[in-house]
Amino acid sequence: MSPFSHRDPRRGGRLAADWAPDSWRRRPAAQQPEYDDPAALAAAVAELARLPPLVTSWEVELLKGQLAEAAAGQRFLLQGGDCAESFADCTSATIAAKLKILLQMSLVLVHGSKRRVIRVGRFVGQYAKPRSQPAEERDGQVLPAYRGDIVNHPEFSPESRRPDPQLLLRGYERAALTLNFVRALIDGGFADLHHPEYWRLDFARDAPLAAEYQRRVAAIADSLRFMETLAGQRLGELGRIDFFASHEGLHLLYEQAQTRQVPHREGWYDLTTHFPWIGMRTADPGSAHVEFFRGVSNPIAVKVGPAMTPEWLGELIDRLDPHAEPGRLTLIHRFGADQIARCLPPLVEAVRRRGRRLLWTCDPMHGNTETTPEGIKTRRFDRILSELEQAFDLHERLGGHLGGVHFELTGEDVTECVGGACGLAPADLKRAYRSQVDPRLNYEQALEMALLIARRMAGAAR
């Protein structure tokens, strides 16, 4: 048995012997803001801890079961959303647009792969962002870096960049409003396969691949009518879907405040989200983030970049998933198109040597970020696609399979990534560049990417 756990006789389950929701405080904690009013911070965290959870343990366990099926090749994970959510974007139109593009992409992937798709929104709490430097200098003035709306504000002034504990509560409230609206849309039939026309976005009607998308929608509708004719009744369960939320579990006080035990279940659950992940900047096995997440019962993802070694990855697996629980651990690799062929195989072999069947997914965004001569961060569609295609090939060659994809995207008509069938050029970036942190695929680019993945998966299935 792992030295990190024991069997608790009171609950009959495996719980960490030396773990508590606040045991991370004894470890080095990277990427945490520095607040200048400890009393105000403690009051905000205490209030957050008294508020109802954002998600439920049964939803968390449902997702864990589906992720286990994806690791076995029975499902495919689609995870997507904003690089960093903004409080200002907590509007019905913006939320509906993000949900629409995920639904459309999943519809395309289901049709192409003939597999059920797990839909996970990279929102409902993606308000904190890691930064390369703790401070930013402009014209000789040095201020704290912008760390996301849950910490401070992007405007470059001393007041705006001061970490504000009250923003923790504002972040919780925005996440609750977003999740409530998403659930209302889904329960109200927004995702009904009988009415995919509800998912259209007006500005994309003339997109280059719109016709192919409509052909796929028509084929699904024909299949649905055929099934209902055979059954002699409407298939009502197709009127709703499962939807799960995820965010990077970066701000540990926020995560801890909503971590609790629930009746009739073992262990502790981080109920800010269904599916938190650990980024490369906070994935040291001895770090506060790994310490915190090893003790919660949620499924956990870890970002894996070029610096990750087989030994490092092995230690993370041992700490985060000591009992090889199905669905517990997902690895999201993000190497870049030029490095994936070199970096991925040793890590896949390291997992195989441990006898593990984990869920491998590809984030083709972060390793392909570049800066234009004008100083604008962007990503090229062809390089994103190249990394994805290589990921499919490499996993197959290594005797496994790619079980999912992870995109930074939006349902809006932004101009942040170049290329794709819509033909965005570097000169177009300034037209509608809205991201405060990283560039995202717009609606047309995201749907095109889903169509190309579906073509690839349909060919592999034959």
C-alpha positions as CSV (number, residue, x, y, z in Angstrom):
1,M,0.0,0.0,0.0
2,S,1.2,3.5,-0.8
3,P,2.8,5.4,2.1
4,F,0.5,8.3,1.3
5,S,-2.7,6.6,2.4
6,H,-4.4,4.3,4.9
7,R,-7.7,2.6,5.5
8,D,-10.0,4.8,7.7
9,P,-12.1,2.3,9.8
10,R,-14.8,4.9,10.4
11,R,-15.6,5.4,6.7
12,G,-14.3,2.2,5.2
13,G,-12.4,4.0,2.5
14,R,-8.9,5.0,1.6
15,L,-8.1,8.5,2.9
16,A,-4.7,10.2,3.2
17,A,-3.3,9.7,6.7
18,D,-1.4,13.0,6.8
19,W,-3.8,15.0,4.6
20,A,-6.3,17.7,5.4
21,P,-7.9,20.5,3.3
22,D,-5.3,22.9,4.7
23,S,-2.2,20.6,4.7
24,W,-1.0,22.2,1.5
25,R,0.0,25.2,3.7
26,R,3.0,23.3,4.9
27,R,4.4,23.0,1.3
28,P,5.8,25.6,-1.1
29,A,2.9,27.3,-2.8
30,A,3.7,28.9,-6.2
31,Q,1.5,31.3,-8.1
32,Q,-0.4,32.6,-5.1
33,P,-1.3,36.3,-4.7
34,E,0.1,38.3,-1.9
35,Y,-2.7,40.0,0.0
36,D,-2.0,43.0,2.2
37,D,-4.9,42.6,4.6
38,P,-4.9,39.1,6.3
39,A,-8.0,39.8,8.3
40,A,-10.0,40.7,5.2
41,L,-8.7,37.6,3.4
42,A,-9.7,35.3,6.3
43,A,-13.2,36.8,6.4
44,A,-13.7,36.3,2.7
45,V,-12.5,32.7,2.8
46,A,-14.7,32.0,5.8
47,E,-17.7,33.4,4.0
48,L,-16.9,31.4,0.9
49,A,-16.7,28.2,3.0
50,R,-20.2,28.8,4.4
51,L,-21.8,29.1,0.9
52,P,-23.4,26.1,-0.9
53,P,-21.2,24.1,-3.2
54,L,-21.2,24.9,-6.9
55,V,-21.3,21.2,-8.0
56,T,-22.3,17.9,-6.3
57,S,-20.3,14.8,-5.4
58,W,-22.6,12.6,-7.5
59,E,-21.9,14.7,-10.6
60,V,-18.2,14.4,-9.8
61,E,-18.5,10.6,-9.6
62,L,-20.5,10.5,-12.8
63,L,-17.7,12.3,-14.6
64,K,-15.1,10.1,-13.1
65,G,-16.9,7.0,-14.4
66,Q,-17.1,8.5,-17.9
67,L,-13.4,9.5,-17.9
68,A,-12.6,5.9,-17.0
69,E,-14.6,4.8,-20.1
70,A,-12.6,7.3,-22.2
71,A,-9.4,5.8,-21.0
72,A,-10.7,2.5,-22.2
73,G,-11.5,3.9,-25.6
74,Q,-15.3,3.9,-25.2
75,R,-15.7,7.7,-25.0
76,F,-13.9,10.8,-26.2
77,L,-13.2,13.9,-24.0
78,L,-13.9,17.4,-25.5
79,Q,-12.7,20.1,-23.1
80,G,-12.8,23.7,-24.2
81,G,-13.4,27.3,-23.2
82,D,-11.7,30.5,-22.3
83,C,-8.0,30.9,-21.4
84,A,-9.2,33.2,-18.6
85,E,-12.8,34.1,-17.9
86,S,-13.8,37.7,-17.3
87,F,-16.5,38.8,-14.8
88,A,-17.7,41.1,-17.6
89,D,-18.4,38.1,-19.8
90,C,-20.9,36.7,-17.4
91,T,-23.8,37.5,-19.8
92,S,-26.5,35.3,-21.2
93,A,-25.2,35.8,-24.8
94,T,-21.6,35.0,-24.0
95,I,-22.5,31.9,-22.0
96,A,-24.9,30.6,-24.6
97,A,-22.3,31.1,-27.3
98,K,-19.7,29.0,-25.5
99,L,-22.2,26.3,-24.8
100,K,-23.3,26.3,-28.4
101,I,-19.8,25.8,-29.9
102,L,-19.1,22.9,-27.5
103,L,-22.4,21.3,-28.4
104,Q,-21.7,21.7,-32.1
105,M,-18.2,20.3,-31.8
106,S,-19.4,17.4,-29.8
107,L,-22.1,16.6,-32.3
108,V,-19.5,16.5,-35.1
109,L,-17.2,14.3,-33.0
110,V,-20.0,11.9,-32.1
111,H,-20.9,11.5,-35.8
112,G,-17.3,11.1,-36.9
113,S,-15.9,8.9,-34.1
114,K,-19.1,6.8,-33.4
115,R,-18.2,7.3,-29.7
116,R,-20.0,9.1,-26.9
117,V,-18.4,12.5,-26.2
118,I,-17.8,13.9,-22.7
119,R,-18.5,17.6,-22.8
120,V,-16.4,19.6,-20.3
121,G,-16.5,23.4,-20.3
122,R,-13.2,25.2,-19.4
123,F,-15.3,27.8,-17.6
124,V,-17.5,28.3,-14.5
125,G,-14.5,29.3,-12.5
126,Q,-11.5,29.8,-14.9
127,Y,-10.8,33.2,-13.2
128,A,-7.2,32.7,-12.0
129,K,-4.2,32.6,-14.3
130,P,-0.6,31.7,-13.7
131,R,2.0,34.3,-14.7
132,S,5.6,33.9,-15.8
133,Q,6.6,36.9,-13.7
134,P,5.1,38.1,-10.4
135,A,5.3,41.8,-11.4
136,E,5.0,43.9,-14.5
137,E,6.9,47.1,-15.4
138,R,5.6,49.9,-17.6
139,D,7.4,53.2,-18.1
140,G,9.5,52.6,-15.0
141,Q,6.5,51.7,-12.8
142,V,6.4,48.2,-11.3
143,L,3.1,46.7,-10.2
144,P,1.9,43.2,-9.4
145,A,1.0,41.1,-12.5
146,Y,-2.6,40.6,-13.4
147,R,-3.6,37.2,-12.1
148,G,-7.1,36.9,-13.3
149,D,-10.4,38.6,-12.2
150,I,-10.6,36.5,-9.0
151,V,-7.4,38.2,-7.8
152,N,-7.1,41.7,-9.3
153,H,-7.9,43.8,-12.3
154,P,-6.1,44.1,-15.7
155,E,-5.9,47.9,-15.7
156,F,-2.4,49.1,-14.9
157,S,-2.8,51.1,-11.8
158,P,-1.8,50.5,-8.1
159,E,-5.5,50.1,-7.0
160,S,-6.4,47.8,-9.9
161,R,-3.5,45.5,-9.4
162,R,-3.9,45.2,-5.6
163,P,-5.1,41.7,-4.8
164,D,-8.6,42.1,-3.4
165,P,-10.1,39.3,-1.2
166,Q,-13.6,40.3,-2.1
167,L,-13.0,39.1,-5.6
168,L,-13.0,35.5,-4.3
169,L,-16.6,36.0,-3.5
170,R,-17.3,37.7,-6.8
171,G,-15.7,34.8,-8.6
172,Y,-17.9,32.3,-6.8
173,E,-21.0,34.3,-7.6
174,R,-20.2,34.6,-11.3
175,A,-19.4,30.9,-11.4
176,A,-22.7,30.1,-9.7
177,L,-24.6,32.4,-12.1
178,T,-22.9,30.8,-15.1
179,L,-23.5,27.2,-14.0
180,N,-27.1,28.0,-13.2
181,F,-27.7,29.4,-16.7
182,V,-26.0,26.5,-18.4
183,R,-28.1,24.0,-16.4
184,A,-31.2,25.9,-17.2
185,L,-30.4,25.9,-20.9
186,I,-29.7,22.2,-21.0
187,D,-32.7,21.2,-18.9
188,G,-34.9,23.5,-21.1
189,G,-33.9,21.6,-24.3
190,F,-31.1,23.8,-25.6
191,A,-29.1,20.7,-26.4
192,D,-32.0,18.7,-27.9
193,L,-30.8,16.7,-30.9
194,H,-34.3,17.1,-32.3
195,H,-33.5,20.8,-32.8
196,P,-29.8,21.3,-33.7
197,E,-30.9,24.4,-35.6
198,Y,-31.1,26.2,-32.2
199,W,-27.3,26.0,-32.0
200,R,-26.5,28.1,-35.0
201,L,-24.6,31.3,-34.5
202,D,-25.7,34.0,-36.9
203,F,-22.3,35.4,-37.9
204,A,-21.1,31.9,-38.9
205,R,-23.8,31.0,-41.5
206,D,-21.4,31.7,-44.4
207,A,-18.4,29.9,-42.8
208,P,-16.5,27.8,-45.4
209,L,-17.3,24.5,-43.7
210,A,-20.9,25.3,-42.8
211,A,-22.2,23.1,-45.5
212,E,-20.3,20.1,-44.3
213,Y,-21.6,20.7,-40.8
214,Q,-25.1,20.9,-42.0
215,R,-24.7,17.6,-43.9
216,R,-23.6,16.0,-40.6
217,V,-26.6,17.5,-38.8
218,A,-28.9,16.2,-41.4
219,A,-27.4,12.7,-41.2
220,I,-27.9,12.7,-37.4
221,A,-31.5,13.9,-37.8
222,D,-32.2,11.1,-40.3
223,S,-30.7,8.5,-37.9
224,L,-32.8,9.9,-35.1
225,R,-36.0,9.7,-37.0
226,F,-35.2,6.1,-38.0
227,M,-34.6,5.1,-34.4
228,E,-37.8,6.7,-33.3
229,T,-39.7,5.0,-36.1
230,L,-38.4,1.7,-34.9
231,A,-39.1,2.4,-31.3
232,G,-42.6,3.9,-32.0
233,Q,-42.0,6.8,-29.7
234,R,-39.9,10.0,-29.2
235,L,-36.5,9.3,-27.6
236,G,-36.8,11.9,-24.9
237,E,-33.4,11.3,-23.3
238,L,-31.8,12.8,-26.4
239,G,-33.3,16.1,-25.3
240,R,-30.6,16.7,-22.7
241,I,-26.9,16.0,-22.2
242,D,-24.4,15.7,-19.4
243,F,-22.2,18.8,-19.0
244,F,-19.3,19.2,-16.7
245,A,-17.2,22.2,-15.6
246,S,-13.4,22.4,-15.2
247,H,-10.8,25.0,-14.3
248,E,-7.2,25.1,-13.3
249,G,-7.1,24.7,-9.5
250,L,-4.6,27.5,-9.0
251,H,-5.9,29.7,-6.2
252,L,-5.6,27.2,-3.3
253,L,-7.6,29.3,-0.7
254,Y,-10.5,29.4,-3.1
255,E,-10.3,25.6,-3.7
256,Q,-9.9,24.8,0.0
257,A,-12.9,26.9,1.0
258,Q,-15.3,24.8,-1.0
259,T,-13.7,21.4,-0.1
260,R,-15.9,19.3,2.1
261,Q,-17.1,15.9,3.1
262,V,-20.6,14.9,2.0
263,P,-23.1,12.4,3.5
264,H,-22.9,8.7,2.4
265,R,-19.6,9.2,0.5
266,E,-15.9,8.6,1.4
267,G,-13.3,11.3,1.4
268,W,-13.3,15.0,0.5
269,Y,-14.6,16.7,-2.6
270,D,-13.4,20.0,-4.1
271,L,-16.9,21.3,-5.1
272,T,-15.8,24.4,-6.9
273,T,-15.7,22.3,-10.1
274,H,-16.1,18.8,-11.3
275,F,-12.7,18.5,-12.9
276,P,-9.8,20.6,-11.7
277,W,-6.3,20.4,-13.3
278,I,-2.8,21.2,-12.2
279,G,-0.7,23.3,-14.6
280,M,3.0,22.7,-15.3
281,R,4.1,25.7,-13.2
282,T,2.6,24.1,-10.1
283,A,3.2,20.4,-10.8
284,D,6.2,19.8,-8.6
285,P,5.5,16.6,-6.6
286,G,6.4,18.4,-3.4
287,S,4.4,21.5,-4.1
288,A,1.3,22.8,-2.3
289,H,-0.9,22.1,-5.3
290,V,0.0,18.5,-5.6
291,E,-0.4,18.1,-1.9
292,F,-3.9,19.6,-2.0
293,F,-5.2,17.7,-5.0
294,R,-3.8,14.3,-3.8
295,G,-6.4,14.4,-1.0
296,V,-9.6,15.3,-2.9
297,S,-11.8,12.7,-4.6
298,N,-12.4,14.6,-7.8
299,P,-10.9,13.3,-11.1
300,I,-7.7,15.3,-11.6
301,A,-5.9,16.4,-14.7
302,V,-2.2,17.3,-15.0
303,K,-0.7,19.4,-17.8
304,V,2.4,17.7,-19.2
305,G,4.9,19.9,-21.1
306,P,8.4,19.5,-22.7
307,A,10.1,19.8,-19.3
308,M,8.3,16.8,-17.8
309,T,10.6,13.8,-17.4
310,P,9.5,10.1,-17.0
311,E,10.7,10.2,-13.4
312,W,8.8,13.4,-12.6
313,L,5.6,12.0,-14.2
314,G,6.0,8.7,-12.3
315,E,6.2,10.5,-9.0
316,L,3.1,12.6,-9.8
317,I,1.2,9.4,-10.7
318,D,2.2,7.8,-7.4
319,R,1.2,10.8,-5.4
320,L,-2.1,11.7,-7.2
321,D,-3.3,8.2,-8.0
322,P,-1.7,5.8,-5.6
323,H,-4.6,3.2,-5.9
324,A,-4.9,3.3,-9.7
325,E,-8.5,4.4,-9.5
326,P,-10.2,4.3,-12.9
327,G,-11.0,7.8,-14.1
328,R,-9.0,9.5,-11.4
329,L,-6.1,10.9,-13.4
330,T,-6.0,12.5,-16.9
331,L,-2.7,13.6,-18.6
332,I,-3.1,16.7,-20.9
333,H,0.1,16.9,-23.0
334,R,1.1,20.2,-24.5
335,F,4.4,20.0,-26.3
336,G,4.1,22.1,-29.5
337,A,4.1,20.8,-33.0
338,D,8.0,20.7,-33.1
339,Q,8.5,18.8,-29.9
340,I,5.7,16.3,-29.5
341,A,7.4,13.5,-31.5
342,R,10.4,13.7,-29.2
343,C,8.7,14.3,-25.8
344,L,5.6,12.1,-25.9
345,P,6.9,8.6,-26.4
346,P,9.2,8.4,-23.2
347,L,6.2,9.5,-21.1
348,V,3.8,7.0,-22.6
349,E,6.4,4.3,-22.0
350,A,6.8,5.4,-18.4
351,V,3.1,5.1,-17.8
352,R,3.0,1.7,-19.5
353,R,5.8,0.4,-17.3
354,R,3.7,1.2,-14.3
355,G,0.9,-0.9,-15.7
356,R,-1.4,2.1,-15.7
357,R,-4.3,2.9,-18.1
358,L,-4.6,6.6,-17.9
359,L,-6.6,9.0,-20.1
360,W,-4.3,10.9,-22.5
361,T,-5.6,14.1,-24.1
362,C,-3.9,16.7,-26.2
363,D,-3.8,20.5,-25.6
364,P,-2.4,21.7,-29.0
365,M,-2.7,25.4,-28.0
366,H,-0.1,26.2,-25.4
367,G,2.9,24.8,-27.1
368,N,2.2,26.7,-30.3
369,T,2.0,30.3,-29.0
370,E,4.1,32.9,-30.8
371,T,4.3,36.7,-30.9
372,T,4.0,38.7,-34.1
373,P,6.5,41.5,-34.9
374,E,3.9,43.9,-33.6
375,G,4.0,42.2,-30.2
376,I,0.6,40.4,-30.4
377,K,0.4,36.9,-29.1
378,T,-1.2,34.4,-31.5
379,R,-1.4,30.8,-32.6
380,R,-1.4,29.3,-36.1
381,F,-4.2,27.0,-37.1
382,D,-1.9,24.7,-39.1
383,R,0.5,24.2,-36.2
384,I,-2.4,23.4,-33.8
385,L,-3.7,20.9,-36.3
386,S,-0.2,19.4,-36.8
387,E,0.3,18.7,-33.1
388,L,-3.2,17.1,-33.0
389,E,-2.5,14.9,-36.0
390,Q,0.9,13.8,-34.6
391,A,-0.8,13.0,-31.3
392,F,-3.2,10.7,-32.9
393,D,-0.4,9.0,-34.9
394,L,2.0,8.7,-31.9
395,H,-0.5,7.2,-29.5
396,E,-1.5,4.6,-32.2
397,R,2.1,3.8,-32.9
398,L,2.7,3.3,-29.2
399,G,-0.2,0.9,-28.9
400,G,-2.7,3.2,-27.3
401,H,-5.1,5.9,-28.3
402,L,-5.6,9.6,-27.9
403,G,-8.7,9.9,-25.6
404,G,-9.5,13.6,-25.8
405,V,-8.7,17.2,-26.8
406,H,-8.4,20.4,-24.8
407,F,-8.9,23.8,-26.6
408,E,-8.8,27.4,-25.6
409,L,-11.8,28.7,-27.7
410,T,-14.8,31.0,-27.7
411,G,-18.1,31.1,-29.4
412,E,-17.5,34.7,-30.4
413,D,-16.2,36.1,-33.7
414,V,-12.8,37.0,-32.4
415,T,-9.6,37.4,-34.3
416,E,-6.9,35.9,-32.1
417,C,-5.5,32.9,-33.9
418,V,-4.4,33.0,-37.6
419,G,-5.2,30.6,-40.4
420,G,-7.9,28.1,-40.9
421,A,-10.5,28.0,-43.7
422,C,-11.7,31.5,-42.7
423,G,-8.2,32.8,-43.8
424,L,-7.4,35.0,-40.9
425,A,-4.0,36.8,-41.4
426,P,-1.7,38.5,-38.9
427,A,-3.1,41.8,-40.2
428,D,-6.6,40.8,-39.1
429,L,-5.6,40.2,-35.4
430,K,-6.3,43.8,-34.3
431,R,-9.9,43.7,-35.6
432,A,-11.4,41.8,-32.8
433,Y,-8.6,40.7,-30.4
434,R,-10.4,40.5,-27.0
435,S,-8.5,38.0,-24.9
436,Q,-6.7,39.5,-21.9
437,V,-4.2,36.6,-21.6
438,D,-3.9,34.0,-24.4
439,P,-5.3,33.7,-28.0
440,R,-8.4,31.5,-28.6
441,L,-9.9,29.8,-31.6
442,N,-13.0,31.6,-32.7
443,Y,-16.2,29.9,-33.6
444,E,-15.3,29.1,-37.2
445,Q,-11.9,27.8,-36.4
446,A,-13.2,25.7,-33.5
447,L,-15.9,24.1,-35.7
448,E,-13.4,23.5,-38.5
449,M,-11.0,21.8,-36.1
450,A,-13.8,19.5,-34.9
451,L,-14.7,18.6,-38.5
452,L,-11.1,17.7,-39.2
453,I,-10.7,15.6,-36.1
454,A,-14.0,13.9,-37.0
455,R,-12.7,13.1,-40.4
456,R,-9.5,11.6,-38.9
457,M,-11.4,9.5,-36.3
458,A,-14.0,8.3,-38.9
459,G,-11.1,7.1,-41.1
460,A,-9.5,5.3,-38.1
461,A,-12.8,3.6,-37.2
462,R,-13.2,2.1,-40.7
